[in-house]
């Protein structure tokens, strides 16, 4: 199996794409509430999840909580302006990937 198709690599690549998208969508740093939500809450939550994923702790509650927190923020942003819908969609995919990889593997009977 090549490194490109390794689940960790796929999740980390997806996570980085989401961070890049969030940074592109964020207004310039200022006192704007949207910028604070993205730069001060959403992106740090994703970095927290990434730390645990890089260490192989997919099943850690922190990964799940951090991604769900990011999804909640993105959902709120999407409700304010539909341009944030792709951000929420990508977070949903990330959540599905981390859920799949954290499920216990069934060994042969």
Residue pairs with C-beta under 8 A, 6 or more apart in sequence:
3 9
4 10
7 97
7 100
7 101
8 53
8 54
8 56
8 101
10 97
11 53
11 58
11 94
11 97
11 98
11 101
12 50
12 53
12 54
14 90
14 93
14 94
14 97
15 46
15 49
15 50
15 53
15 94
17 90
18 46
18 70
18 87
18 90
18 91
18 94
19 43
19 46
19 47
21 86
21 87
21 90
22 38
22 42
22 43
22 46
22 87
23 38
23 39
23 43
25 38
25 83
25 84
25 87
26 34
26 35
26 38
26 39
27 34
27 35
28 35
29 35
29 39
34 77
34 80
37 73
37 76
37 77
38 73
38 77
41 69
41 73
42 69
42 70
42 73
42 74
45 66
45 67
45 69
45 70
45 73
46 66
46 67
46 70
48 62
48 66
49 62
49 63
49 66
49 67
49 70
49 98
52 58
52 60
52 62
52 63
52 66
53 63
53 98
57 63
58 98
58 101
58 102
59 102
63 98
63 102
64 98
64 99
64 102
67 91
67 94
67 95
67 98
68 95
70 91
71 88
71 91
71 92
71 95
74 84
74 87
74 88
74 91
75 88
77 84
77 87
77 88
78 84
78 85
78 87
78 88
